[in-house]
Amino acid sequence: MLSCARIIFAILFLILNFLLANPTFADHPTVGFGSGLSGPIVTIPATTLPKNNWAAGIRTELVSFDTFSDSQLLEFAEAGEDVHSVEELISPFFGLAYGVTDDFTLSVNVPYVLRTDVREAHLHEDGDAEAELNGDSKGIGDLTMLGQYRFVKTPNLGIALLAGLKMPLGRTGSRTTGGSKFEAEQQPGSGSWDPMLGAAVTRYWKRLSLHANVLHAFSTEGTQDTEIGDLLNYNVAMTYRLNPIEDHHHAGEKVEPHPHFLCENGGVIMSH
């Protein structure tokens, strides 16, 4: 079996490669997953729920963007570039998880997506460009189901395989203030079935723990005959427990790592 250090190094090496890849810039929510246990805010840990246990959680994501001016949007349009400007992205997530076994957790996630003050410029047939305020795009987003199988479990290390599917249950008919449909990339739902695959690792050092995950969503064609593009989500977080862990067990029983973390202090979170 590979050593703990090599496994963690391999995960971090993959994340570094993804960081150096050519990104596509968009205003989409992150993948809001987790087992429902307290701990890393964004990162998916390798910890799974105990068998027959349920967990529920709500997380709200707020992103404020540097918006483009009307003159900048007009320049993009005259150059043949389709660029839109969004003031804020607000996305509450509701998640529910169930421990099928001690090492397999099934989770579902449903977001509500709100994009405020969507603006863009159009180039007319006569060659003139015009900037337009399209208003807010809002509605229920796509439902995502994720399975998490922990295949390595030691007192100091956990590694889990992640596999899931994003289902096209979100709204794809949100309309502008002028009555026309928002473009596919501005809709709350994608209209596509997107499989997901990844891995998560958790390393424990008494009160300190390190979590990392990589999750890739493979995009397929959705609403308006549009393929939004693949989504790569990679995260790293460090948590520190303020109070000591007290494990109450009987003689001869195997002591497993405590899955709960009461406080995240000085965490480093990267999300793409």
Buried (B, 14 or more C-beta within 10 A) or exposed (E): EEEBEEBBEEBBEBBEEBEEEEEEEEBBBBBBBBBBBBBBBBBBBBBBBEEEBEBEBEBEBEBEBEEBEBEBBBBBBEEEEEBBBBBBBBBBBBBBBBBBEBBBBBBBBBBBBBBBBBBBBEBEEEEEBEBBEBBBBBBBBBBBBBBBBBEBBEEEBBBBBBBBBBBBBBBBEBEBEEEEBBBBBBBBBBBBBBEBEBBBBBBBEEBEBBBBBBBBBEBBBBBEEBEBEEBBBBBBBBBBBEEEEEEEEEEEEEEBBEBEBEEBEEBEBBBE
